[in-house]
Amino acid sequence: MSMFAIVVIAVVVVIAAAVLFIGLGQRGGSRGLKRRFGPEYDHALDRHDGDTKAAGHELGERVRRYGSLKERPLSPEDREQYVTQWARTQEQFVDSPQQAVTEADALLARLVQDRGFPGGEQFDEQLAALSVHHSGQVHGYRGIHAAVRGQSGTEEMREAMVEARGLFAALATEQPADSDRPRSPSTDDHGRAPAARGRHHAKGSGT
């Protein structure tokens, strides 16, 4: 075999190894992001029409920008006030669903900011920062924000309140050192699900 042929074969082997390494790295990175962000990874993937590279870049940028953010603790007084306000808002849902979701959205925006995240005047930035530290609950905040600004029926608003409760519980009842531990939305610190009475159910709900 000539020296030229040996060199060509060596170059081909090196290129093939490099392609394989890059491919494995991208898949490994995608798996890591999916483990970290959970459903939020799928949401980013949908936003980018299934482009894993673009979704990974977006989520990686979120980690770069907000990964070192330190959550501020709430004082016992502030914590109690938030819990009381949330309970009152859920009770209000029965008679005034639209008003309740509007107040819940505003309450969450204040709570998020008080815990050290970006202010609610830039919702997308606030959501991006939250997704890095509370990826399991951030969908509920997105849902209730959309319910306030959309033409949602009563059942959709009720579901948004239930989902948003998970983020509220994580922010209002956990200290910063505990924020990495997942908290079930069923945990009740006056975070009970709003019960919609029959007369308030969305049209066609059948219950």
Backbone as numpy.savetxt, mean C-alpha at the origin, in Angstrom:
# Nx Ny Nz CAx CAy CAz Cx Cy Cz
42.03 -27.57 -34.08 41.18 -26.37 -34.08 42.06 -25.12 -34.08
41.74 -24.19 -34.92 42.55 -22.98 -35.04 42.36 -22.08 -33.83
43.33 -21.19 -33.63 43.25 -20.23 -32.54 42.04 -19.32 -32.71
41.74 -18.96 -33.96 40.59 -18.08 -34.23 39.30 -18.74 -33.76
39.14 -20.04 -34.05 37.93 -20.76 -33.66 37.82 -20.83 -32.14
38.95 -21.05 -31.49 38.94 -21.10 -30.02 38.50 -19.78 -29.42
39.00 -18.68 -29.99 38.64 -17.34 -29.49 37.15 -17.10 -29.69
36.63 -17.47 -30.87 35.21 -17.27 -31.15 34.35 -18.04 -30.16
34.73 -19.30 -29.92 33.97 -20.12 -28.97 34.02 -19.51 -27.57
35.17 -19.01 -27.17 35.31 -18.40 -25.84 34.42 -17.18 -25.71
34.38 -16.36 -26.77 33.55 -15.16 -26.75 32.08 -15.53 -26.64
31.66 -16.53 -27.40 30.26 -16.97 -27.36 29.89 -17.46 -25.96
30.78 -18.23 -25.34 30.52 -18.74 -23.99 30.39 -17.61 -22.98
31.27 -16.62 -23.09 31.22 -15.48 -22.17 29.92 -14.71 -22.34
29.51 -14.47 -23.60 28.26 -13.74 -23.85 27.06 -14.51 -23.32
27.04 -15.82 -23.56 25.92 -16.64 -23.08 25.84 -16.62 -21.56
27.00 -16.68 -20.90 27.02 -16.65 -19.43 26.53 -15.31 -18.91
26.91 -14.24 -19.61 26.49 -12.91 -19.18 24.98 -12.75 -19.32
24.42 -13.23 -20.44 22.98 -13.15 -20.65 22.24 -13.94 -19.59
22.74 -15.14 -19.28 22.12 -15.97 -18.26 22.17 -15.31 -16.89
23.30 -14.70 -16.56 23.48 -14.04 -15.27 22.52 -12.87 -15.13
22.41 -12.07 -16.21 21.50 -10.92 -16.16 20.06 -11.37 -16.01
19.70 -12.41 -16.77 18.33 -12.92 -16.69 17.98 -13.42 -15.31
18.90 -14.19 -14.72 18.67 -14.69 -13.37 18.60 -13.55 -12.36
19.45 -12.54 -12.55 19.44 -11.40 -11.64 18.14 -10.64 -11.69
17.60 -10.47 -12.92 16.34 -9.75 -13.06 15.20 -10.53 -12.42
15.20 -11.86 -12.65 14.14 -12.67 -12.04 14.26 -12.68 -10.52
15.50 -12.76 -10.04 15.69 -12.73 -8.60 15.26 -11.41 -8.00
15.58 -10.31 -8.72 15.17 -9.00 -8.25 13.66 -8.86 -8.22
12.99 -9.41 -9.25 11.53 -9.35 -9.30 10.92 -10.13 -8.15
11.50 -11.31 -7.87 10.98 -12.10 -6.75 11.17 -11.37 -5.43
12.33 -10.71 -5.27 12.58 -9.96 -4.04 11.61 -8.81 -3.86
11.34 -8.10 -4.96 10.39 -6.99 -4.88 8.99 -7.49 -4.60
8.64 -8.62 -5.22 7.29 -9.16 -4.99 7.12 -9.59 -3.54
8.18 -10.18 -2.96 8.11 -10.56 -1.54 7.96 -9.32 -0.67
8.67 -8.27 -1.02 8.65 -7.06 -0.19 7.34 -6.29 -0.33
6.85 -6.16 -1.57 5.70 -5.29 -1.82 4.37 -6.03 -1.93
4.41 -7.34 -2.11 3.16 -8.10 -2.17 2.23 -7.60 -3.26
0.95 -7.37 -2.92 -0.02 -6.91 -3.92 0.38 -5.60 -4.60
1.18 -4.79 -3.92 1.61 -3.52 -4.51 2.53 -3.78 -5.71
3.25 -4.89 -5.70 4.06 -5.25 -6.87 3.15 -5.52 -8.07
2.07 -6.25 -7.84 1.13 -6.54 -8.93 0.48 -5.25 -9.44
0.21 -4.33 -8.52 -0.38 -3.05 -8.93 0.59 -2.28 -9.83
1.85 -2.25 -9.44 2.86 -1.57 -10.26 3.01 -2.25 -11.62
2.93 -3.57 -11.61 3.04 -4.32 -12.86 1.88 -3.98 -13.80
0.68 -3.85 -13.23 -0.48 -3.46 -14.05 -0.31 -2.05 -14.61
0.23 -1.17 -13.78 0.45 0.21 -14.23 1.39 0.28 -15.43
2.30 -0.68 -15.51 3.29 -0.69 -16.58 2.99 -1.78 -17.62
1.71 -2.19 -17.69 1.26 -3.14 -18.71 2.09 -4.43 -18.72
2.43 -4.92 -17.54 3.14 -6.18 -17.43 4.64 -6.10 -17.62
5.18 -4.90 -17.77 6.62 -4.72 -17.97 7.33 -4.86 -16.62
7.93 -6.02 -16.37 8.55 -6.26 -15.07 9.73 -5.34 -14.82
10.45 -5.00 -15.88 11.61 -4.12 -15.71 11.17 -2.73 -15.27
10.12 -2.19 -15.91 9.62 -0.86 -15.54 9.03 -0.87 -14.14
8.27 -1.92 -13.82 7.69 -2.02 -12.48 8.79 -2.12 -11.43
9.80 -2.93 -11.71 10.91 -3.07 -10.77 11.66 -1.77 -10.58
11.82 -1.02 -11.66 12.51 0.27 -11.55 11.72 1.23 -10.67
10.40 1.26 -10.86 9.57 2.16 -10.06 9.64 1.81 -8.58
9.49 0.52 -8.27 9.51 0.11 -6.87 10.90 0.26 -6.26
11.93 -0.02 -7.04 13.28 0.19 -6.55 13.55 1.65 -6.24
13.00 2.53 -7.06 13.16 3.97 -6.81 12.44 4.38 -5.52
11.29 3.76 -5.26 10.59 4.05 -4.01 11.45 3.66 -2.80
12.07 2.48 -2.90 12.91 2.03 -1.79 14.10 2.98 -1.61
14.67 3.40 -2.71 15.82 4.31 -2.64 15.43 5.63 -1.97
14.26 6.14 -2.30 13.85 7.45 -1.79 13.32 7.39 -0.36
12.60 6.31 -0.03 11.89 6.30 1.24 12.30 5.16 2.18
13.23 4.33 1.74 13.61 3.19 2.58 14.20 3.58 3.92
14.86 4.71 3.99 15.50 5.14 5.24 14.60 6.03 6.09
13.37 6.24 5.64 12.43 7.09 6.39 12.15 6.46 7.75
12.23 7.26 8.79 11.96 6.80 10.15 10.59 7.30 10.59
9.76 6.37 10.97 8.42 6.75 11.41 8.46 7.37 12.80
7.73 8.46 12.96 7.66 9.12 14.27 6.58 8.45 15.12
6.84 8.28 16.39 5.79 7.72 17.27 4.72 8.75 17.57
3.55 8.26 17.91 2.49 9.14 18.38 2.53 9.22 19.89
2.17 10.36 20.42 2.02 10.44 21.87 0.77 9.66 22.27
0.69 9.21 23.52 -0.52 8.50 23.96 -1.78 9.33 23.76
-1.68 10.63 23.96 -2.84 11.50 23.79 -3.28 11.55 22.32
-2.31 11.70 21.41 -2.64 11.74 19.99 -3.20 10.40 19.53
-2.62 9.34 20.02 -3.09 8.00 19.67 -4.56 7.82 20.07
-4.87 8.20 21.30 -6.23 8.06 21.80 -7.20 8.92 20.99
-6.75 10.12 20.62 -7.61 11.00 19.84 -7.90 10.42 18.45
-6.87 9.87 17.82 -7.08 9.27 16.50 -8.04 8.08 16.59
-7.84 7.22 17.59 -8.70 6.05 17.73 -10.15 6.46 17.94
-10.35 7.49 18.76 -11.70 7.98 19.02 -12.32 8.54 17.75
-11.56 9.31 17.00 -12.08 9.91 15.76 -12.41 8.84 14.72
-11.56 7.81 14.64 -11.83 6.75 13.68 -13.11 5.99 14.03
-13.29 5.69 15.32 -14.50 5.00 15.76 -15.74 5.83 15.45
-15.64 7.14 15.68 -16.77 8.02 15.40 -17.08 8.05 13.90
-16.03 8.05 13.10 -16.23 8.07 11.64 -16.90 6.80 11.16
-16.50 5.66 11.70 -17.13 4.40 11.30 -18.59 4.35 11.71
-18.90 4.87 12.88 -20.29 4.90 13.32 -21.13 5.80 12.40
-20.51 6.86 11.91 -21.21 7.80 11.03 -21.55 7.16 9.68
-20.79 6.13 9.31 -20.98 5.51 8.01 -22.41 5.01 7.81
-23.04 4.52 8.86 -24.37 3.93 8.76 -25.37 4.93 8.19
-25.30 6.17 8.65 -26.27 7.18 8.22 -25.76 8.09 7.11
-24.44 8.19 6.96 -23.89 9.10 5.95 -22.59 8.52 5.38
-22.71 7.54 4.48 -21.51 6.86 3.96 -20.53 7.81 3.27
-21.02 8.70 2.43 -20.12 9.58 1.69 -19.35 10.51 2.63
-20.05 11.05 3.61 -19.38 11.92 4.58 -18.36 11.14 5.39
-18.69 9.90 5.72 -17.78 9.08 6.52 -16.49 8.78 5.77
-16.59 8.38 4.50 -15.36 8.05 3.76 -14.53 9.31 3.52
-15.20 10.46 3.35 -14.46 11.71 3.17 -13.67 12.04 4.43
-14.32 11.90 5.59 -13.63 12.19 6.84 -12.54 11.15 7.14
-12.79 9.90 6.78 -11.78 8.86 6.99 -10.55 9.12 6.15
-10.75 9.54 4.91 -9.63 9.85 4.03 -8.80 11.00 4.60
-9.47 12.05 5.07 -8.76 13.20 5.66 -8.05 12.80 6.96
-8.70 11.95 7.74 -8.10 11.50 9.00 -6.84 10.68 8.74
-6.89 9.79 7.76 -5.72 9.01 7.42 -4.59 9.89 6.90
-4.93 10.89 6.10 -3.90 11.80 5.57 -3.15 12.51 6.70
-3.89 12.94 7.73 -3.25 13.60 8.88 -2.41 12.62 9.67
-2.95 11.42 9.88 -2.24 10.41 10.64 -0.94 10.01 9.94
-1.01 9.81 8.65 0.18 9.45 7.87 1.26 10.52 8.00
0.84 11.77 7.91 1.81 12.87 8.02 2.38 12.95 9.44
1.54 12.75 10.44 2.00 12.80 11.82 3.02 11.69 12.11
2.94 10.58 11.38 3.89 9.49 11.58 5.18 9.70 10.79
5.29 10.84 10.09 6.56 11.17 9.46 6.62 10.98 7.96
5.50 10.62 7.33 5.47 10.45 5.89 5.17 11.78 5.20
5.39 11.87 3.89 5.10 13.11 3.18 3.66 13.55 3.38
3.41 14.85 3.25 2.09 15.41 3.46 1.09 14.94 2.42
-0.20 14.99 2.79 -1.25 14.49 1.93 -1.56 15.34 0.72
-0.96 16.54 0.64 -1.24 17.39 -0.53 -0.65 16.78 -1.80
0.30 15.87 -1.66 0.86 15.13 -2.80 0.60 13.65 -2.55
-0.61 13.23 -2.89 -1.07 11.89 -2.53 -0.19 10.80 -3.12
0.21 10.93 -4.37 1.02 9.88 -5.01 2.35 9.69 -4.29
2.96 10.78 -3.86 4.22 10.68 -3.13 4.00 10.05 -1.77
2.93 10.44 -1.12 2.61 9.87 0.19 2.36 8.37 0.08
1.63 7.99 -0.97 1.33 6.57 -1.18 2.60 5.78 -1.48
3.49 6.37 -2.28 4.75 5.69 -2.61 5.58 5.43 -1.36
5.67 6.43 -0.48 6.43 6.26 0.76 5.78 5.22 1.66
4.46 5.25 1.75 3.76 4.27 2.58 3.97 2.85 2.07
4.01 2.71 0.75 4.13 1.37 0.17 5.43 0.69 0.55
6.46 1.47 0.85 7.75 0.89 1.24 7.68 0.32 2.66
6.91 0.95 3.52 6.87 0.57 4.93 5.60 -0.17 5.34
4.53 -0.01 4.57 3.25 -0.65 4.90 2.62 -1.20 3.62
3.39 -1.99 2.91 2.91 -2.47 1.60 1.63 -3.29 1.71
1.46 -3.99 2.82 0.28 -4.84 2.97 -1.00 -4.07 3.20
-0.90 -2.82 3.65 -2.11 -2.05 3.97 -2.34 -0.86 3.04
-1.38 -0.55 2.17 -1.48 0.68 1.39 -2.64 0.64 0.40
-3.05 -0.55 -0.03 -4.16 -0.65 -0.99 -5.45 -0.08 -0.40
-5.64 -0.26 0.91 -6.84 0.27 1.54 -6.90 1.78 1.49
-5.75 2.42 1.65 -5.70 3.89 1.58 -5.99 4.35 0.16
-5.45 3.67 -0.81 -5.73 4.01 -2.21 -7.23 3.87 -2.50
-7.82 2.80 -1.95 -9.23 2.55 -2.21 -10.14 3.61 -1.62
-9.86 4.03 -0.39 -10.74 5.02 0.22 -10.54 6.39 -0.42
-9.32 6.67 -0.87 -9.06 7.94 -1.57 -9.83 7.96 -2.88
-9.86 6.83 -3.58 -10.60 6.74 -4.83 -12.11 6.84 -4.59
-12.58 6.26 -3.49 -14.01 6.31 -3.17 -14.48 7.73 -2.94
-13.62 8.54 -2.34 -13.97 9.94 -2.08 -14.12 10.70 -3.39
-13.27 10.39 -4.37 -13.22 11.16 -5.60 -14.01 10.54 -6.75
-14.55 9.35 -6.54 -15.30 8.68 -7.60 -16.78 8.65 -7.31
-17.49 7.95 -8.17 -18.93 7.78 -7.99 -19.19 6.37 -7.49
-18.75 6.10 -6.27 -18.85 4.76 -5.71 -20.21 4.56 -5.04
-20.72 3.32 -5.13 -21.93 2.98 -4.42 -21.63 2.72 -2.95
-22.68 2.52 -2.18 -22.51 2.34 -0.74 -21.66 1.11 -0.42
-21.87 0.02 -1.15 -21.10 -1.19 -0.87 -19.62 -0.98 -1.17
-19.32 -0.28 -2.26 -17.92 0.00 -2.58 -17.28 0.87 -1.50
-18.04 1.85 -0.99 -17.51 2.71 0.06 -17.31 1.91 1.36
-18.22 0.99 1.64 -18.07 0.17 2.83 -16.80 -0.69 2.73
-16.58 -1.29 1.56 -15.38 -2.10 1.38 -14.11 -1.26 1.51
-14.17 -0.02 1.01 -13.02 0.87 1.13 -12.72 1.18 2.59
-13.77 1.40 3.38 -13.58 1.67 4.81 -12.96 0.46 5.51
-13.43 -0.73 5.18 -12.92 -1.95 5.80 -11.43 -2.12 5.46
-11.07 -1.92 4.19 -9.67 -2.08 3.78 -8.78 -1.01 4.40
-9.29 0.22 4.48 -8.49 1.30 5.05 -8.23 1.12 6.53
-9.09 0.36 7.18 -8.91 0.10 8.62 -7.57 -0.54 8.91
-7.07 -1.39 7.98 -5.80 -2.05 8.21 -4.66 -1.07 8.34
-4.63 -0.06 7.46 -3.57 0.95 7.53 -3.73 1.79 8.79
-4.98 2.15 9.11 -5.19 2.93 10.32 -4.67 2.18 11.55
-4.98 0.89 11.65 -4.53 0.10 12.80 -3.02 0.06 12.87
-2.36 -0.10 11.70 -0.90 -0.17 11.69 -0.28 1.14 12.14
-0.85 2.26 11.70 -0.26 3.56 12.01 -0.64 4.08 13.39
-1.84 3.78 13.84 -2.32 4.35 15.10 -1.97 3.51 16.31
-1.71 2.22 16.11 -1.53 1.36 17.27 -0.15 0.74 17.38
0.70 0.90 16.34 2.03 0.33 16.40 3.08 1.41 16.62
4.08 1.07 17.42 5.24 1.94 17.54 6.15 1.72 16.33
7.03 2.67 16.00 7.92 2.50 14.85 8.69 1.20 14.85
9.14 0.72 16.01 9.90 -0.52 16.07 9.05 -1.73 15.71
7.74 -1.58 15.79 6.83 -2.69 15.50 6.28 -2.65 14.08
6.62 -1.62 13.31 5.95 -1.39 12.04 6.24 -2.46 11.01
7.31 -3.25 11.18 7.62 -4.30 10.22 6.79 -5.56 10.45
6.13 -5.62 11.60 5.31 -6.79 11.87 3.95 -6.61 11.25
3.49 -7.54 10.40 2.18 -7.38 9.78 1.08 -7.43 10.82
0.09 -6.60 10.65 -1.02 -6.54 11.59 -2.29 -6.85 10.84
-3.07 -7.75 11.38 -4.29 -8.15 10.70 -5.31 -7.03 10.73
-6.01 -6.79 9.61 -7.07 -5.78 9.61 -8.17 -6.10 10.59
-8.25 -7.37 11.07 -9.31 -7.72 12.00 -9.01 -7.27 13.42
-7.78 -6.81 13.67 -7.43 -6.33 15.00 -8.30 -5.14 15.34
-8.92 -5.15 16.50 -9.91 -4.14 16.82 -9.40 -3.22 17.91
-8.85 -2.07 17.52 -8.56 -0.98 18.45 -9.57 0.11 18.11
-10.83 -0.20 18.33 -11.92 0.63 17.84 -11.83 0.74 16.33
-11.31 -0.29 15.69 -11.19 -0.32 14.25 -12.16 -1.31 13.65
-13.36 -1.41 14.22 -14.33 -2.38 13.74 -14.83 -1.97 12.37
-15.20 -2.97 11.58 -15.72 -2.70 10.24 -17.06 -2.00 10.34
-17.31 -0.98 9.50 -18.60 -0.32 9.51 -19.67 -1.26 8.99
-20.70 -1.45 9.73 -21.76 -2.36 9.32 -22.83 -1.57 8.59
-22.99 -1.84 7.32 -24.01 -1.13 6.53 -25.34 -1.82 6.73
-26.35 -1.09 7.18 -27.67 -1.65 7.36 -28.30 -1.92 6.00
-29.32 -2.75 6.03 -29.93 -3.15 4.78 -30.37 -2.00 3.91
-30.90 -0.93 4.52 -31.41 0.16 3.72 -30.31 0.96 3.06
-29.03 0.76 3.49 -27.92 1.51 2.92 -27.12 0.69 1.93
-27.47 -0.58 1.68 -26.68 -1.39 0.79 -26.74 -0.86 -0.63
-25.67 -1.14 -1.36 -25.62 -0.70 -2.75 -26.75 -1.36 -3.51
-27.27 -0.67 -4.48 -28.36 -1.15 -5.30 -27.94 -2.46 -5.95
-28.81 -3.49 -5.82 -28.51 -4.74 -6.46 -27.59 -5.64 -5.67
-27.27 -5.28 -4.42 -26.34 -6.11 -3.63 -27.00 -7.40 -3.21
-28.35 -7.39 -3.08 -29.07 -8.62 -2.79 -29.00 -9.06 -1.36
-28.49 -8.21 -0.45 -28.46 -8.57 0.97 -29.01 -7.44 1.79
